[in-house]
Amino acid sequence: MNNLIILQNLVIIPELFLGICIIYLLLYSSIISTHKTYPLIQNLLLKLVILSLIFCMFLLYNDSFLLTDINLFFTNSFILDYLSFFAKITTVIFSICCLIMIQNYIKDHKLNQFEYLIIILISILGFLLLCSANDFLTAYLAIEVQSLSFYIMAAFKKNSSFSVEAGLKYFVLGSFSSALLLFGISLLYGALGTFNFDDINSLFLSLTPGTLGDATLIDLKDINEDNLKTGIFEFEPAMVLFSLVLVLISLFFKLAVAPLHVWSPDVYENSPTSSTIFFAVISKLSILVLLLRIFNISHLHAFFYNWRYFIVGLAVLSVLAGTFAAIEQRKLKSLLAYSSVSHIGYILISFSAGTIEGIQSLYFYIIIYMLAGLCVWSIFLLLRIKAVYQQKANKDLTDLTLLYKSNNFISFCFSTVLFSIAGFPPLIGFFAKLGIFLSAIETSMYFVATIAILTSVISTFYYIRIIKIMYFEKVIVSHLFMPLNFIQSFIIICVFFLLIYLFINPTLLYLLSYKLSLLSFI
């Protein structure tokens, strides 16, 4: 009985289950692939991967019943709280939807190697580990598990020079980013003597009693020699500051924040679309959770003097670069890639506000962004032009010509989601952007809020241009598309109606994001 209680308190059971599933699926696929019907294994393996994720989701949900307090395990390396629980449940649900969406794509483009789905499952495992990481070393290892999987996923279409180029570019730049992260973590360990976020939190609470509760910033010159020696801790403030800058640069590369976004359009455009949907929809949430743990929950933001002005500058640059670069795009994947850069800029504006309202806006926006991204990329995957589909997988904007004549409901869903992303009232995207603008104004970032509002208006141009092509393009003959799968269409309809429900009654999402934001200021 005692062993059973210890097993129930093990906060990493879902990740252990998923890791064991990966090993068993790898052995199973290796054995089955020796049979002459080897290409047929992909469809079966996809269903097993989805089933494994469903069981993992049930294990995660079971952990919520034990979640009476913050649970730590493995010498405080892993944490189970409401933030990690929400992030992991969201990641698994969206991963299941993405796997269902890529079913036809991997069959039509002959991605028959069973390793592809195993690698996707490994990347999801990396996301789950990153959401529960409570020290820098665990976070680095989780990021590497996810990143290495993404490099292979980008270059997996070996008969395409574009895919191989995307994978190599992603690998070289990503390796440089990982080197910066590891170097920053090493310097931070040399300065503070610990990787753990709780230990760092205790250190700064002992340095500045009474100030961290008000979320005030600390100037480096205010930390004198007496404060530097508290117990066993003795460190150089300048080294901590430099190491945090390196960590930020590395994480901003993973988020494709300008000017570190140059890899994003090429990787999105040239990778297989079944990989791109994971890059665009799933990858942002866990990195943002890690950012919040570093700079809010561990109170490193109190040491990083004027840290938010550095982030605000990159956020404004991301909004400007993503908005104006997307106007020139003629390919849908590149347009969505630059659009994601601008959306990350909006998210960083709310993150840099440093208030409960700003963090609440961040959670609210990222949920809406993931829902809208899932809907848009799913429609992109489902629309398969009959005439040129095998030769041309990527779509120009003109490939959507008069879509409403081929499928009126899909075109209506697509248009509504694009209006929501653009921030048209009264859609839910408008409420998400409004929260970010208000959080910037409340922290006296009037110039930043003005730029964000103006670029939001400018960005509506390329969203409306897509709608104009779908409904009002003057052509004689439109494209014919292949029939849609029932389950995939059903998921698009569910996501669409979920977005409609949220702008009719956003109270549930507001309450959820507010509860999560409170955890960032404990």
C-alpha positions as CSV (number, residue, x, y, z in Angstrom):
1,M,0.0,0.0,0.0
2,N,2.9,2.4,0.8
3,N,4.4,1.7,-2.6
4,L,1.1,2.5,-4.3
5,I,0.9,5.8,-2.5
6,I,4.4,6.7,-3.6
7,L,3.5,5.7,-7.2
8,Q,0.4,8.0,-7.1
9,N,2.6,10.9,-5.9
10,L,5.0,10.4,-8.8
11,V,4.4,13.5,-10.8
12,I,6.1,12.2,-14.0
13,I,3.8,9.1,-14.6
14,P,2.3,10.5,-17.9
15,E,5.8,11.2,-19.3
16,L,7.0,7.7,-18.2
17,F,4.0,6.1,-19.8
18,L,4.6,8.0,-23.0
19,G,8.3,7.1,-23.0
20,I,7.5,3.4,-22.6
21,C,5.0,3.7,-25.4
22,I,7.7,5.1,-27.6
23,I,10.0,2.2,-26.9
24,Y,7.2,-0.4,-27.5
25,L,6.0,1.2,-30.7
26,L,9.5,1.4,-32.0
27,L,10.1,-2.4,-31.3
28,Y,6.6,-3.2,-32.7
29,S,7.2,-1.2,-35.9
30,S,10.7,-2.6,-36.4
31,I,9.4,-6.1,-36.3
32,I,6.3,-5.5,-38.5
33,S,8.3,-3.6,-41.1
34,T,10.2,-6.7,-42.1
35,H,6.9,-8.0,-43.6
36,K,6.1,-7.5,-47.2
37,T,3.1,-5.3,-46.4
38,Y,5.4,-2.8,-44.7
39,P,4.0,0.4,-46.3
40,L,0.6,-0.3,-44.8
41,I,2.0,0.0,-41.2
42,Q,1.8,3.8,-41.2
43,N,-2.0,4.0,-40.8
44,L,-2.0,1.5,-38.0
45,L,0.9,3.1,-36.3
46,L,-0.8,6.5,-36.4
47,K,-3.8,5.1,-34.6
48,L,-1.6,3.5,-32.0
49,V,0.2,6.9,-31.5
50,I,-3.1,8.7,-31.0
51,L,-4.3,6.0,-28.6
52,S,-1.1,6.4,-26.6
53,L,-1.7,10.2,-26.3
54,I,-5.3,9.6,-25.3
55,F,-4.2,7.3,-22.4
56,C,-1.5,9.9,-21.5
57,M,-4.2,12.5,-21.3
58,F,-6.2,10.4,-18.9
59,L,-3.1,10.0,-16.7
60,L,-2.7,13.8,-16.8
61,Y,-6.3,14.3,-15.8
62,N,-5.9,11.8,-13.0
63,D,-3.0,13.8,-11.6
64,S,-5.4,16.8,-11.2
65,F,-7.3,14.9,-8.4
66,L,-4.1,14.8,-6.4
67,L,-3.3,18.4,-7.1
68,T,-4.0,19.9,-3.7
69,D,-0.7,21.7,-3.6
70,I,2.4,22.2,-5.7
71,N,4.1,18.8,-5.9
72,L,7.9,18.4,-6.5
73,F,9.8,15.3,-7.4
74,F,13.3,14.1,-8.4
75,T,15.1,16.6,-6.1
76,N,12.7,19.4,-7.1
77,S,13.6,19.0,-10.8
78,F,10.0,18.3,-11.8
79,I,7.0,20.3,-10.7
80,L,3.3,19.5,-10.9
81,D,1.0,22.6,-10.5
82,Y,-2.0,24.0,-12.3
83,L,0.2,25.7,-14.8
84,S,2.0,22.5,-15.9
85,F,-1.2,20.6,-15.8
86,F,-3.0,23.1,-18.1
87,A,0.0,23.3,-20.5
88,K,0.4,19.5,-20.8
89,I,-3.4,18.8,-21.2
90,T,-3.5,21.6,-23.9
91,T,-0.4,20.2,-25.7
92,V,-1.7,16.6,-25.8
93,I,-5.2,17.6,-27.0
94,F,-3.8,19.8,-29.8
95,S,-1.2,17.1,-30.7
96,I,-4.0,14.5,-31.1
97,C,-5.9,16.9,-33.4
98,C,-2.8,17.6,-35.5
99,L,-2.0,13.8,-35.8
100,I,-5.5,13.2,-37.1
101,M,-5.1,16.0,-39.6
102,I,-1.9,14.7,-41.1
103,Q,-3.3,11.3,-41.9
104,N,-4.0,11.9,-45.5
105,Y,-0.9,14.0,-46.1
106,I,1.6,11.3,-44.9
107,K,-0.2,8.8,-47.1
108,D,-0.4,10.9,-50.2
109,H,3.2,12.1,-50.0
110,K,4.5,8.6,-49.2
111,L,6.1,9.4,-45.8
112,N,5.9,5.7,-45.2
113,Q,8.8,5.3,-42.8
114,F,7.4,4.5,-39.3
115,E,10.1,6.5,-37.7
116,Y,8.3,9.7,-38.7
117,L,5.4,9.2,-36.2
118,I,7.8,7.9,-33.5
119,I,9.8,11.2,-33.9
120,I,6.6,13.2,-33.6
121,L,5.8,11.3,-30.4
122,I,9.3,12.0,-29.0
123,S,8.9,15.8,-29.7
124,I,5.6,15.7,-27.8
125,L,7.4,14.0,-24.9
126,G,9.9,16.8,-24.9
127,F,7.0,19.4,-24.7
128,L,5.5,17.6,-21.7
129,L,8.9,17.4,-19.9
130,L,9.5,21.1,-20.6
131,C,6.1,22.1,-19.1
132,S,7.1,20.4,-15.8
133,A,10.8,21.5,-15.7
134,N,11.7,23.2,-12.4
135,D,15.4,23.7,-13.1
136,F,17.6,24.8,-16.0
137,L,19.2,21.5,-16.6
138,T,15.9,19.6,-17.0
139,A,14.6,22.4,-19.2
140,Y,17.7,22.2,-21.4
141,L,17.4,18.5,-21.9
142,A,13.7,18.8,-22.6
143,I,14.3,21.5,-25.2
144,E,17.0,19.3,-26.9
145,V,14.6,16.3,-27.1
146,Q,12.0,18.6,-28.8
147,S,14.5,20.4,-31.0
148,L,16.3,17.3,-32.3
149,S,13.0,15.8,-33.2
150,F,12.0,19.0,-35.1
151,Y,15.3,19.0,-37.1
152,I,14.5,15.5,-38.3
153,M,10.9,16.2,-39.0
154,A,11.8,19.2,-41.1
155,A,14.2,17.2,-43.3
156,F,12.3,13.9,-43.3
157,K,11.1,14.2,-47.0
158,K,14.5,12.9,-48.3
159,N,13.5,13.1,-52.0
160,S,12.9,16.8,-51.7
161,S,15.9,19.2,-51.8
162,F,13.7,21.9,-50.2
163,S,12.9,19.7,-47.2
164,V,16.6,18.7,-46.7
165,E,17.6,22.4,-46.9
166,A,15.0,23.3,-44.3
167,G,16.2,20.6,-42.0
168,L,19.9,21.6,-42.4
169,K,19.1,25.3,-41.9
170,Y,17.0,24.6,-38.8
171,F,19.7,22.3,-37.4
172,V,22.6,24.7,-37.8
173,L,20.8,27.7,-36.4
174,G,19.1,25.7,-33.7
175,S,22.4,24.2,-32.6
176,F,23.9,27.7,-32.3
177,S,20.8,28.7,-30.2
178,S,21.2,25.6,-28.0
179,A,24.9,26.4,-27.5
180,L,23.9,29.9,-26.3
181,L,21.4,28.4,-23.9
182,L,23.9,25.9,-22.5
183,F,26.5,28.6,-22.1
184,G,24.1,30.9,-20.3
185,I,23.0,28.1,-18.0
186,S,26.6,27.3,-17.2
187,L,27.4,30.9,-16.3
188,L,24.2,31.1,-14.2
189,Y,25.3,28.0,-12.3
190,G,28.7,29.4,-11.8
191,A,27.3,32.6,-10.4
192,L,24.5,31.2,-8.2
193,G,25.6,27.6,-7.5
194,T,22.2,26.1,-8.4
195,F,20.0,25.2,-11.4
196,N,16.8,25.0,-9.4
197,F,14.1,27.7,-9.8
198,D,13.0,27.3,-6.1
199,D,16.5,27.7,-4.8
200,I,16.9,30.9,-7.0
201,N,13.6,32.1,-5.7
202,S,14.8,31.6,-2.1
203,L,18.0,33.4,-2.8
204,F,16.3,36.5,-4.1
205,L,13.7,36.5,-1.3
206,S,16.6,36.5,1.2
207,L,18.3,39.4,-0.7
208,T,15.3,41.7,-0.9
209,P,12.7,40.9,1.8
210,G,9.4,42.6,1.3
211,T,10.0,43.9,-2.2
212,L,9.3,40.9,-4.3
213,G,5.7,40.6,-3.2
214,D,5.0,43.9,-4.9
215,A,6.7,42.7,-8.1
216,T,9.2,45.6,-8.0
217,L,12.4,45.7,-10.0
218,I,15.8,45.9,-8.4
219,D,18.7,48.0,-9.8
220,L,22.0,46.3,-9.8
221,K,23.6,49.3,-8.0
222,D,21.2,48.7,-5.1
223,I,22.7,45.3,-4.3
224,N,25.7,46.0,-2.1
225,E,28.5,43.7,-0.9
226,D,26.7,42.8,2.3
227,N,23.7,41.6,0.3
228,L,25.8,39.5,-2.0
229,K,26.9,37.2,0.9
230,T,23.8,35.5,2.3
231,G,24.4,32.1,3.8
232,I,26.2,30.0,1.2
233,F,25.4,32.3,-1.7
234,E,28.0,34.6,-3.2
235,F,27.7,35.8,-6.8
236,E,28.5,38.5,-9.3
237,P,25.4,40.5,-10.5
238,A,26.9,41.2,-13.9
239,M,27.5,37.5,-14.6
240,V,23.9,36.7,-13.7
241,L,22.7,39.5,-16.0
242,F,24.8,38.3,-18.9
243,S,23.7,34.7,-18.5
244,L,20.1,35.7,-18.4
245,V,20.5,37.6,-21.7
246,L,22.0,34.5,-23.3
247,V,19.1,32.4,-22.1
248,L,16.6,34.9,-23.4
249,I,18.2,35.0,-26.8
250,S,18.1,31.3,-27.1
251,L,14.5,31.0,-26.1
252,F,13.5,33.9,-28.4
253,F,15.1,31.9,-31.2
254,K,12.9,29.0,-30.4
255,L,9.9,31.3,-30.5
256,A,11.0,33.0,-33.8
257,V,11.2,36.5,-32.3
258,A,12.6,39.1,-34.6
259,P,15.4,39.5,-35.6
260,L,15.9,35.8,-34.7
261,H,13.1,34.8,-36.9
262,V,15.0,34.4,-40.2
263,W,14.8,30.6,-40.1
264,S,11.1,30.5,-39.6
265,P,9.7,31.3,-43.1
266,D,12.1,29.0,-44.9
267,V,11.6,26.1,-42.5
268,Y,7.8,26.6,-42.6
269,E,7.7,26.8,-46.4
270,N,10.1,23.9,-47.3
271,S,9.3,21.4,-44.5
272,P,6.6,18.8,-45.0
273,T,3.3,20.4,-44.1
274,S,2.7,17.6,-41.6
275,S,5.7,18.8,-39.7
276,T,4.9,22.5,-40.2
277,I,1.6,22.2,-38.4
278,F,3.5,21.0,-35.2
279,F,6.0,23.9,-35.6
280,A,3.2,26.4,-35.8
281,V,0.6,25.2,-33.4
282,I,2.2,23.1,-30.6
283,S,5.8,24.5,-30.1
284,K,5.1,27.9,-28.6
285,L,3.2,27.1,-25.4
286,S,5.9,25.1,-23.5
287,I,8.6,27.7,-24.3
288,L,6.3,30.4,-22.9
289,V,5.7,28.4,-19.8
290,L,9.4,28.1,-19.3
291,L,9.8,31.9,-19.7
292,L,7.2,32.5,-17.1
293,R,8.8,30.1,-14.7
294,I,12.2,31.8,-15.1
295,F,11.2,35.4,-14.9
296,N,8.1,35.4,-12.8
297,I,7.8,32.3,-10.6
298,S,11.6,32.1,-9.8
299,H,11.7,35.9,-9.3
300,L,14.7,36.4,-11.7
301,H,12.8,39.4,-13.1
302,A,13.5,41.2,-9.9
303,F,17.3,40.9,-10.5
304,F,17.2,41.7,-14.2
305,Y,17.0,45.5,-14.1
306,N,15.0,47.0,-16.9
307,W,14.7,43.5,-18.4
308,R,11.3,44.4,-19.8
309,Y,12.6,47.2,-22.0
310,F,14.8,44.7,-23.8
311,I,11.9,42.4,-24.4
312,V,9.6,45.3,-25.4
313,G,12.0,46.3,-28.1
314,L,12.1,42.8,-29.6
315,A,8.4,42.5,-29.3
316,V,7.8,45.8,-31.3
317,L,10.4,44.7,-33.8
318,S,8.6,41.3,-34.2
319,V,5.2,43.0,-34.7
320,L,6.6,45.3,-37.4
321,A,8.8,42.7,-39.2
322,G,6.0,40.1,-39.2
323,T,3.3,42.5,-40.4
324,F,5.2,44.2,-43.2
325,A,7.0,41.1,-44.4
326,A,3.7,39.2,-44.6
327,I,2.2,41.8,-47.0
328,E,4.7,40.8,-49.7
329,Q,4.1,37.0,-49.5
330,R,2.4,35.1,-52.3
331,K,2.6,31.6,-50.7
332,L,0.2,30.8,-47.9
333,K,2.8,29.0,-45.7
334,S,5.2,31.9,-45.8
335,L,2.4,34.3,-45.0
336,L,1.3,32.3,-42.0
337,A,5.0,32.0,-40.9
338,Y,5.4,35.8,-40.8
339,S,2.0,36.1,-39.2
340,S,3.1,33.9,-36.4
341,V,6.1,36.2,-35.9
342,S,3.8,39.2,-35.4
343,H,1.6,37.2,-33.0
344,I,4.6,36.3,-30.9
345,G,5.3,40.0,-30.7
346,Y,1.9,40.7,-29.3
347,I,2.4,37.9,-26.7
348,L,5.8,39.4,-25.7
349,I,4.1,42.8,-25.2
350,S,1.8,41.3,-22.6
351,F,4.6,39.3,-21.1
352,S,6.8,42.4,-20.7
353,A,4.0,44.2,-18.9
354,G,4.9,42.2,-15.8
355,T,1.5,42.4,-14.2
356,I,-1.2,39.9,-13.5
357,E,-3.4,41.4,-16.2
358,G,-0.5,41.1,-18.7
359,I,0.1,37.5,-17.9
360,Q,-3.6,36.8,-18.1
361,S,-3.7,38.4,-21.5
362,L,-0.8,36.2,-22.5
363,Y,-2.6,33.0,-21.5
364,F,-5.8,34.2,-23.2
365,Y,-4.0,35.1,-26.4
366,I,-2.0,31.9,-26.7
367,I,-5.1,29.7,-26.3
368,I,-6.9,31.6,-29.0
369,Y,-3.8,31.6,-31.2
370,M,-3.5,27.8,-31.0
371,L,-7.2,27.3,-31.7
372,A,-7.1,29.6,-34.7
373,G,-3.8,28.1,-35.9
374,L,-5.2,24.6,-35.7
375,C,-8.2,25.5,-37.7
376,V,-6.2,27.4,-40.4
377,W,-3.5,24.7,-40.8
378,S,-6.1,22.0,-40.8
379,I,-7.9,23.6,-43.7
380,F,-4.6,24.1,-45.5
381,L,-3.9,20.3,-45.1
382,L,-7.4,19.2,-46.1
383,L,-7.7,21.3,-49.3
384,R,-6.0,19.0,-51.9
385,I,-6.3,20.2,-55.5
386,K,-7.1,17.3,-57.7
387,A,-5.1,18.3,-60.8
388,V,-1.7,19.2,-59.3
389,Y,-1.7,17.8,-55.8
390,Q,1.0,15.2,-56.2
391,Q,3.4,17.7,-57.9
392,K,2.6,20.7,-55.8
393,A,1.9,20.4,-52.1
394,N,2.4,24.0,-51.1
395,K,-0.3,26.4,-52.0
396,D,-0.1,29.9,-53.5
397,L,-2.8,32.3,-52.5
398,T,-4.3,31.9,-56.0
399,D,-4.9,28.2,-55.3
400,L,-7.8,29.3,-53.0
401,T,-9.5,31.0,-55.9
402,L,-13.3,30.9,-55.5
403,L,-13.1,28.3,-52.7
404,Y,-16.7,29.1,-51.7
405,K,-17.9,27.5,-54.9
406,S,-16.2,24.2,-54.1
407,N,-16.9,24.1,-50.4
408,N,-19.0,26.9,-49.0
409,F,-18.8,25.9,-45.3
410,I,-15.0,25.4,-45.2
411,S,-14.5,28.8,-46.9
412,F,-16.9,30.4,-44.3
413,C,-14.9,28.8,-41.4
414,F,-11.6,29.9,-43.0
415,S,-12.9,33.5,-43.4
416,T,-14.3,33.7,-39.9
417,V,-11.0,32.4,-38.3
418,L,-9.0,34.9,-40.4
419,F,-11.2,37.7,-39.3
420,S,-10.7,36.6,-35.7
421,I,-6.9,36.4,-36.1
422,A,-7.0,39.9,-37.6
423,G,-8.8,41.2,-34.5
424,F,-12.2,42.1,-36.0
425,P,-14.9,42.8,-33.3
426,P,-16.8,41.1,-31.9
427,L,-14.8,37.9,-32.6
428,I,-12.7,36.4,-29.9
429,G,-9.4,37.5,-31.5
430,F,-10.5,41.1,-30.9
431,F,-10.9,40.5,-27.1
432,A,-7.5,38.8,-27.0
433,K,-5.8,41.7,-28.7
434,L,-7.8,44.2,-26.7
435,G,-6.5,42.6,-23.5
436,I,-2.9,43.0,-24.7
437,F,-3.4,46.6,-25.7
438,L,-4.9,47.4,-22.3
439,S,-2.1,45.7,-20.4
440,A,0.4,47.7,-22.3
441,I,-1.5,51.0,-21.6
442,E,-1.9,50.2,-17.9
443,T,1.9,49.9,-17.6
444,S,2.4,53.3,-19.4
445,M,3.7,51.7,-22.6
446,Y,1.6,54.1,-24.7
447,F,4.0,54.2,-27.6
448,V,4.2,50.4,-27.7
449,A,0.4,50.1,-27.6
450,T,0.0,52.7,-30.4
451,I,2.4,50.7,-32.6
452,A,0.7,47.4,-31.8
453,I,-2.7,48.9,-32.7
454,L,-1.5,50.4,-36.0
455,T,0.2,47.2,-37.1
456,S,-2.9,45.2,-36.1
457,V,-4.8,47.4,-38.5
458,I,-2.2,47.0,-41.2
459,S,-2.1,43.2,-40.8
460,T,-5.8,43.0,-41.7
461,F,-4.8,43.7,-45.3
462,Y,-3.2,40.3,-46.0
463,Y,-6.0,38.5,-44.2
464,I,-8.7,40.3,-46.1
465,R,-6.7,39.6,-49.3
466,I,-7.1,35.9,-48.7
467,I,-10.9,36.3,-48.2
468,K,-11.0,38.4,-51.4
469,I,-9.3,35.6,-53.4
470,M,-11.7,33.0,-51.9
471,Y,-14.9,35.0,-52.7
472,F,-14.3,37.8,-55.3
473,E,-11.5,36.8,-57.6
474,K,-12.5,37.3,-61.3
475,V,-11.7,34.0,-62.9
476,I,-13.7,31.8,-65.2
477,V,-12.8,28.4,-63.8
478,S,-12.0,27.6,-60.1
479,H,-10.1,24.6,-58.7
480,L,-11.5,21.2,-57.9
481,F,-10.6,19.7,-54.5
482,M,-10.5,16.1,-53.3
483,P,-13.3,15.0,-50.9
484,L,-12.8,15.7,-47.3
485,N,-12.4,13.1,-44.6
486,F,-15.3,13.0,-42.1
487,I,-13.3,13.0,-38.9
488,Q,-11.0,15.7,-40.0
489,S,-13.9,17.9,-41.1
490,F,-15.6,17.2,-37.8
491,I,-12.5,18.5,-35.9
492,I,-12.5,21.7,-38.0
493,I,-16.2,22.2,-37.3
494,C,-15.6,21.6,-33.5
495,V,-12.7,24.1,-33.4
496,F,-14.8,26.6,-35.4
497,F,-17.8,26.4,-33.1
498,L,-15.5,26.6,-30.1
499,L,-14.2,29.9,-31.3
500,I,-17.7,31.1,-32.0
501,Y,-18.7,30.0,-28.4
502,L,-15.7,31.8,-26.9
503,F,-16.6,35.1,-28.5
504,I,-20.2,34.7,-27.4
505,N,-19.3,33.8,-23.8
506,P,-15.5,34.3,-23.1
507,T,-16.0,34.1,-19.3
508,L,-14.7,30.6,-18.9
509,L,-11.5,31.4,-20.7
510,Y,-11.1,34.6,-18.8
511,L,-11.4,32.8,-15.4
512,L,-9.0,30.1,-16.5
513,S,-6.4,32.6,-17.7
514,Y,-6.8,34.6,-14.5
515,K,-6.2,31.6,-12.3
516,L,-3.1,30.7,-14.3
517,S,-1.8,34.3,-14.1
518,L,-2.1,34.2,-10.3
519,L,0.3,31.3,-10.2
520,S,3.0,33.4,-11.8
521,F,3.1,35.8,-8.8
522,I,3.1,33.3,-5.9
